[in-house]
């Protein structure tokens, strides 16, 4: 395929980064040159043919760095194939239902609409009590979020495969 894809992420405790790494792995297996980077490590989008951008969700919001990346680079992103993903809801069941019916943070939806992503996904997240500080543990207890790793690796892999398939079919 020979296309360059960026999988950029904002992860606080590593769970979203691991999702990004899996997406990058699937894209590489499909023949893309996929690079996985934290959003703070991305300086130039011109070298990429496609972008997958994801963030962990905290209190219904993307990480600040990811939101800033999306807003500041919206004009460039609107000119290329883009896929957006979020990770966060923990527990059993549909992550969209667990997130109150949304797939993407409402505050960023106008920016996403301007970009016109090919797809938007919301994946289950992981909560490891040992990685959280005292305030974060208190917040998790107050909202009643269950502890554990609820990421659906099959769903993540299937989504990444659909991206690779679309890039192969469209040539873009």
Helices and strands as residue ranges (DSSP letters): E 4-10, H 15-29, E 33-38, G 39-41, E 50-58, E 61-62, H 64-72, H 74-77, E 81-87, H 95-98, G 106-108, H 109-115, E 119-123, E 126-127, G 129-131, H 134-143, E 148-149, H 153-170
